[in-house]
Amino acid sequence: MTRVTLEGVSKVYNDAQGTERAVDDLNMTIGDGQFAVIVGPSGCGKTTTLRMIAGLETVTEGTINIGDREVQDLAPAERNVAMVFQNYALYPSMTGRENMAYGLKHAGGMSKDERDEHVTEMAELLEITDILDDTPDEMSGGQKQRVALGRAIVREPDVFLLDEPLSNLDAKLRSEMRRELQRIHRDLDITTIYVTHDQKEAMTMSDRIAILNDGRLQQAASPEEAYTQPANRFVGEFLGSPSMNTVERSVDGETVSLFGQELGTIDSTGADGRVRNVVFGLRPEDIVVGESRDLSATASVTEVEYQGDGNFLFLSVENTDMTVRAPASVRPSPGDLVTAGIDRANVYLFDADSGEAIS
Ligand code: ATP
């Protein structure tokens, strides 16, 4: 059983610039054999979290368990984890085969023939048998990435850690490698933690995503749950492209209105008795142009961006800018007045002060 559990994990960096809490009270469980993705914007603490699990960074507070062992004070080699980095970190003078066998050789306990057999087996899985005698400078980016993956997996680690492993590949190769990684994960069943800043990659790759911001966990859920039931405004805006439109409004009594229509009533007083403001969230694909819905308004078209399979429309609705993802058949011109509508069920509501979702 190789479950990874983080309990109250924090990381504080102290350097000449001062003190920085890069990871703050992180609680997370990655189940045995699960493929989990940690996602968040640059600087949110993803790499630091992964490096603490690998043992490449000390833990300031909290505990990390791999299986039934508490590991935060163990050396990296004692944790039986393997990490793949963004820049591959291959040895330039060694062939693909030597790069892959290096860790095995270093660990000892295997004859040369056994090592060769392991490497060949893994190379077959990764479909790189034909480049095993090449050195990294003779390989393409995708091939280097496969050798780096092979070098990590060949040691049969309990946990496989990947830090933005596909970011140096072009878009086509990246999507190919995404599927490849999922296939490898299915074949080997190793508990895998994958870090990316790319929300699309996170949503497509795993059945479980953990969204971080500012060192704090915002939500851990299935991609579908995080997308359709964001825990807070940050998650709502972070997932989805183009981003969720947001409109801040004050609450009149207990009534919230959008586009001049009442949306419902909420408890409008905070703990201090003040009326609180709300933020409406409207996803670009939920706004319909040219038809009335539960809530509708007249909008003026400011810009139209052709996307091939559809159009992005930039609208001004009651002095608020909105982006709409429209089908190819809906292609108004800048300056046109159109009807924009949305169903009540598709309107997200957040507390403007705390950012928390209001149900
Ligand atoms: P990116 O996607 O840009 O790699 P990230 O989400 O992986 O970002 P981290 O690299 O974990 O974020 O960094 C989190 C915060 O900790 C950042 O503010 C960063 O500047 C800071 N940080 C990271 N490493 C160190 C270090 N060795 N010393 C001081 N501060 C650091």
Residues whose N, C-alpha, C, O or C-beta is under 5 A from the ligand:
A	BS01	ATP	Y13 D15 A22 P41 S42 G43 C44 G45 K46 T47 T48 H197
